Amino acid sequence: MSEAPTAGFLLVDKPGGWTSHDVVAKIRASTGAKAGHAGTLDPMATGLLVVGLGRSTRLIRFVQGQAKEYVARARLGVATDSLDADGAILSRSPLPVDEAAVRGAMERFVGDIMQIPPMVSAKKVGGKRLYALAREGVEVERSPRPVTVYEFELLDLAPCDYPEIEFRAVVSTGTYIRTLADDLAQALGGHAHLTSLRRTRIGALRVDAASTLEAIEEAVSAGTLDELVVAPADALSPMPRIVVTEELAAAAAHGVALPLPAVGAEVPDDAPITLLDPSGAMLGVFRSRGGVLRPEVVTA
């Protein structure tokens, strides 16, 4: 086994049937590194799972907070208790629609919307995960919460009484695609459930660059795992970044807060900033408060 990387991210193309926890446990066992994932994927779902290694697990929340892109298929007219194909069918009612109707309804969901989390989700209510309550046959009231749909595009529609649609969605963190599909169907006069879901992007990280679990194991055995590891600064590339002088970099590496006038850059208030040294190496994530750039995570 090669030496475990001390920091960075692995881009995994998660197979169907695996939980996100399963994938992290497999990578932890293979690499011997501390590991955690940025954004849960349901067992049915495939696609991009970003796994932080070593010290980079402290940066996972910043990766998770970036916009996510999905390609999904949904069956209109058929409701299931989980809003996906793994659930039990609750009702069937024909919902013949055409492309114009679907595209028109989709437009209503682009922007800031309120969404009720599904019962089969990892959100906690009263200290318990909703999916755990669902397994017990308990349904609790969930409060709507704000999410943002940046893009919602129809890719394909197979017309029939129970049409299947394929769509692409770019959404904020915390958005449930299964709920978005069912809400769309309700706007068309019925219900829907997902038949497939694939995450294709988180921030600037794309599934095209992801590796299978088998490829990761092979790289571990060959001692070439570092070739698959994405640098923390690259994983956080959508965040604003500032390059500081050698003197300020030395202070930042020790967790010292930096006065904004010394930084010499315009910094949005209360927004996370990636701080880099003159060579481009990441020093950490800092946040501007009260005229001072304060460290949230120091990675140097």
C-alpha positions as CSV (number, residue, x, y, z in Angstrom):
1,M,0.0,0.0,0.0
2,S,1.2,3.5,-0.8
3,E,1.6,6.1,1.9
4,A,-1.8,7.8,2.5
5,P,-2.0,11.3,1.2
6,T,-2.0,13.9,4.0
7,A,-4.5,16.2,2.2
8,G,-6.6,16.4,-0.9
9,F,-9.8,15.1,-2.4
10,L,-10.6,11.9,-4.4
11,L,-13.3,12.2,-7.0
12,V,-15.3,8.9,-7.0
13,D,-17.8,7.7,-9.5
14,K,-20.2,6.1,-7.0
15,P,-21.9,2.9,-8.3
16,G,-25.5,2.2,-7.7
17,G,-26.4,0.1,-4.6
18,W,-23.6,1.7,-2.5
19,T,-24.3,4.2,0.3
20,S,-22.0,7.2,0.6
21,H,-20.9,5.8,3.9
22,D,-20.0,2.5,2.2
23,V,-17.7,4.3,-0.3
24,V,-16.0,6.3,2.4
25,A,-15.4,3.1,4.5
26,K,-13.9,1.4,1.5
27,I,-11.5,4.3,0.7
28,R,-10.6,4.6,4.4
29,A,-9.7,0.8,4.5
30,S,-7.9,1.0,1.2
31,T,-5.8,4.1,1.9
32,G,-5.4,4.1,5.7
33,A,-6.3,7.8,5.6
34,K,-9.0,9.6,7.5
35,A,-11.8,10.2,5.1
36,G,-15.2,11.9,4.8
37,H,-17.6,12.8,1.9
38,A,-19.0,16.1,0.7
39,G,-22.7,15.5,0.0
40,T,-24.7,12.3,0.5
41,L,-25.8,10.3,-2.5
42,D,-28.7,7.8,-2.1
43,P,-27.9,4.1,-2.7
44,M,-29.9,4.3,-6.0
45,A,-27.9,7.3,-7.2
46,T,-24.6,7.2,-9.1
47,G,-22.0,9.8,-10.0
48,L,-19.7,12.2,-8.3
49,L,-18.9,11.7,-4.7
50,V,-16.1,13.9,-3.4
51,V,-14.1,12.3,-0.6
52,G,-11.8,14.4,1.5
53,L,-8.6,12.7,2.8
54,G,-6.5,13.5,5.9
55,R,-6.4,17.2,6.8
56,S,-8.7,18.1,3.9
57,T,-11.7,16.6,5.8
58,R,-11.8,19.9,7.6
59,L,-12.6,21.6,4.2
60,I,-15.5,19.3,3.3
61,R,-18.2,21.7,4.3
62,F,-16.9,24.3,1.8
63,V,-16.9,21.8,-1.0
64,Q,-20.4,20.6,0.0
65,G,-21.7,24.2,0.0
66,Q,-21.0,24.6,-3.8
67,A,-23.7,24.2,-6.5
68,K,-24.4,20.7,-7.6
69,E,-25.5,19.4,-11.0
70,Y,-27.6,16.3,-11.6
71,V,-29.0,14.4,-14.5
72,A,-32.1,12.4,-13.6
73,R,-35.1,10.5,-15.0
74,A,-38.5,10.5,-13.5
75,R,-41.7,8.6,-14.1
76,L,-44.8,10.9,-14.2
77,G,-48.1,9.7,-12.8
78,V,-46.7,7.1,-10.4
79,A,-46.1,8.1,-6.7
80,T,-43.9,6.0,-4.3
81,D,-43.4,6.4,-0.6
82,S,-39.7,7.3,-1.1
83,L,-40.2,9.4,-4.2
84,D,-37.8,7.0,-6.1
85,A,-37.9,3.6,-7.7
86,D,-36.8,1.9,-4.5
87,G,-40.0,2.8,-2.7
88,A,-43.4,1.1,-2.6
89,I,-46.0,2.4,-5.1
90,L,-48.7,4.6,-3.4
91,S,-50.8,5.6,-6.4
92,R,-51.0,5.5,-10.2
93,S,-52.8,8.0,-12.2
94,P,-52.2,8.8,-15.9
95,L,-50.4,12.1,-16.5
96,P,-50.0,12.5,-20.3
97,V,-48.1,15.8,-20.9
98,D,-46.2,17.3,-23.8
99,E,-42.8,19.0,-23.9
100,A,-44.3,22.5,-23.9
101,A,-46.2,21.8,-20.7
102,V,-43.2,20.3,-18.9
103,R,-40.9,23.2,-19.9
104,G,-43.5,25.7,-18.9
105,A,-43.8,24.1,-15.5
106,M,-40.1,23.9,-15.0
107,E,-39.7,27.6,-15.4
108,R,-41.7,28.1,-12.2
109,F,-39.1,26.3,-10.2
110,V,-36.0,28.2,-11.4
111,G,-34.7,30.6,-8.7
112,D,-35.3,30.7,-5.0
113,I,-38.0,28.3,-3.9
114,M,-39.3,26.6,-0.7
115,Q,-38.9,22.9,-0.5
116,I,-40.1,20.3,2.0
117,P,-37.5,17.6,2.7
118,P,-38.7,14.1,1.9
119,M,-39.2,11.6,4.7
120,V,-36.4,9.5,3.2
121,S,-33.6,11.9,3.8
122,A,-30.7,12.4,6.2
123,K,-32.2,15.6,7.7
124,K,-32.7,15.4,11.4
125,V,-36.0,16.1,13.2
126,G,-36.0,15.8,17.0
127,G,-32.5,14.4,16.9
128,K,-33.4,11.5,14.6
129,R,-32.7,11.1,10.9
130,L,-35.9,11.3,8.8
131,Y,-35.0,8.1,7.0
132,A,-34.7,6.3,10.4
133,L,-38.2,7.5,11.3
134,A,-39.5,6.5,7.9
135,R,-38.2,2.9,8.5
136,E,-40.2,2.9,11.7
137,G,-43.3,3.9,9.8
138,V,-43.4,7.3,11.4
139,E,-44.1,10.4,9.3
140,V,-43.4,13.8,10.9
141,E,-44.3,17.3,9.8
142,R,-41.3,18.9,8.0
143,S,-41.0,22.7,7.6
144,P,-40.3,24.0,4.1
145,R,-36.8,25.5,3.7
146,P,-35.3,27.8,1.1
147,V,-33.2,26.3,-1.7
148,T,-32.1,27.7,-5.1
149,V,-32.6,26.1,-8.5
150,Y,-30.1,27.7,-10.9
151,E,-30.9,25.7,-14.0
152,F,-33.8,23.2,-14.7
153,E,-33.7,21.8,-18.2
154,L,-35.8,19.1,-20.0
155,L,-33.5,16.7,-21.9
156,D,-36.0,14.1,-23.1
157,L,-39.6,13.0,-22.8
158,A,-41.2,9.8,-23.9
159,P,-45.0,10.6,-24.4
160,C,-47.5,8.1,-23.0
161,D,-50.0,7.9,-20.2
162,Y,-47.1,7.5,-17.7
163,P,-44.3,9.5,-19.4
164,E,-40.7,9.3,-18.4
165,I,-38.8,12.5,-18.5
166,E,-35.0,13.1,-18.4
167,F,-33.8,16.4,-17.0
168,R,-30.8,18.3,-15.8
169,A,-30.8,20.4,-12.7
170,V,-28.2,22.7,-11.1
171,V,-29.1,23.4,-7.5
172,S,-27.9,24.8,-4.2
173,T,-26.8,22.5,-1.4
174,G,-29.7,21.0,0.5
175,T,-31.9,20.6,-2.6
176,Y,-33.6,17.3,-3.0
177,I,-34.0,16.2,-6.6
178,R,-36.6,13.6,-5.8
179,T,-38.7,16.4,-4.3
180,L,-38.1,18.7,-7.2
181,A,-39.3,16.0,-9.6
182,D,-42.5,15.4,-7.6
183,D,-43.2,19.1,-7.2
184,L,-42.8,19.5,-10.9
185,A,-45.3,16.6,-11.4
186,Q,-47.7,18.3,-9.0
187,A,-47.5,21.5,-11.0
188,L,-48.6,19.3,-14.0
189,G,-51.5,17.8,-12.0
190,G,-50.1,14.6,-10.6
191,H,-47.1,12.9,-8.9
192,A,-43.7,11.4,-9.9
193,H,-40.8,9.4,-8.7
194,L,-37.2,9.2,-9.8
195,T,-36.1,6.2,-11.8
196,S,-32.5,7.2,-12.0
197,L,-30.2,10.0,-10.6
198,R,-26.6,10.8,-11.4
199,R,-24.6,13.7,-9.9
200,T,-22.4,15.1,-12.6
201,R,-20.8,18.1,-10.9
202,I,-20.0,19.8,-7.5
203,G,-18.6,23.3,-8.0
204,A,-15.9,22.9,-10.6
205,L,-15.4,19.2,-9.9
206,R,-16.9,17.0,-12.6
207,V,-17.7,13.3,-12.8
208,D,-15.8,13.0,-16.0
209,A,-12.6,13.3,-13.9
210,A,-13.8,10.8,-11.3
211,S,-12.4,7.3,-10.7
212,T,-14.2,4.1,-10.0
213,L,-13.5,2.3,-6.7
214,E,-11.7,-0.4,-8.6
215,A,-9.3,2.2,-10.2
216,I,-8.7,3.8,-6.8
217,E,-7.8,0.4,-5.3
218,E,-5.4,-0.3,-8.3
219,A,-3.8,3.1,-7.7
220,V,-3.3,2.3,-4.0
221,S,-1.7,-1.0,-4.9
222,A,0.6,0.6,-7.6
223,G,1.6,3.4,-5.3
224,T,0.1,6.0,-7.6
225,L,-2.8,7.3,-5.6
226,D,-1.4,10.8,-5.4
227,E,-2.0,11.1,-9.2
228,L,-5.8,10.9,-8.5
229,V,-5.8,13.3,-5.6
230,V,-7.2,16.8,-6.3
231,A,-5.4,19.6,-4.4
232,P,-7.5,21.5,-1.9
233,A,-7.1,24.8,-3.7
234,D,-8.4,23.2,-6.9
235,A,-11.4,21.7,-5.1
236,L,-12.3,25.1,-3.8
237,S,-11.7,27.0,-7.0
238,P,-15.2,28.5,-7.2
239,M,-14.5,30.4,-4.0
240,P,-12.9,33.9,-4.1
241,R,-9.1,33.6,-3.5
242,I,-6.4,36.0,-2.5
243,V,-2.6,35.6,-2.8
244,V,-0.7,37.3,0.0
245,T,2.9,38.2,0.6
246,E,5.5,35.8,2.1
247,E,5.3,37.8,5.4
248,L,1.5,37.6,5.6
249,A,1.6,33.9,4.5
250,A,3.9,33.0,7.4
251,A,1.5,34.7,9.8
252,A,-1.6,33.1,8.3
253,A,0.0,29.7,8.5
254,H,0.1,30.1,12.2
255,G,-3.6,31.1,12.4
256,V,-2.9,34.8,12.8
257,A,-5.8,37.1,11.7
258,L,-4.8,39.6,9.0
259,P,-5.9,43.2,8.9
260,L,-7.7,43.9,5.6
261,P,-5.6,47.0,4.7
262,A,-2.4,44.8,4.9
263,V,-4.0,42.2,2.6
264,G,-4.6,44.9,0.0
265,A,-7.6,43.3,-1.7
266,E,-11.3,43.8,-1.7
267,V,-12.9,41.1,0.4
268,P,-16.7,40.5,0.6
269,D,-17.8,40.7,4.2
270,D,-18.6,37.4,5.9
271,A,-17.7,35.3,2.8
272,P,-15.2,32.4,2.9
273,I,-12.0,33.2,1.1
274,T,-9.2,30.8,0.0
275,L,-5.9,32.3,1.0
276,L,-2.8,31.4,-1.1
277,D,0.9,32.0,-0.6
278,P,3.0,33.5,-3.5
279,S,3.7,30.1,-4.9
280,G,-0.1,29.3,-5.1
281,A,-0.1,26.9,-2.2
282,M,-3.2,27.0,-0.1
283,L,-2.9,28.5,3.4
284,G,-6.5,27.9,4.5
285,V,-10.0,29.3,4.4
286,F,-10.4,32.7,6.0
287,R,-13.5,35.0,6.5
288,S,-13.7,38.7,6.7
289,R,-15.3,40.1,9.9
290,G,-14.9,43.6,11.3
291,G,-12.1,44.7,9.0
292,V,-10.0,41.6,9.8
293,L,-9.5,38.4,7.8
294,R,-9.9,35.6,10.4
295,P,-8.9,31.9,9.9
296,E,-11.7,29.3,9.8
297,V,-9.5,26.4,8.6
298,V,-5.7,26.6,8.4
299,T,-4.3,24.0,6.0
300,A,-0.6,25.1,5.7
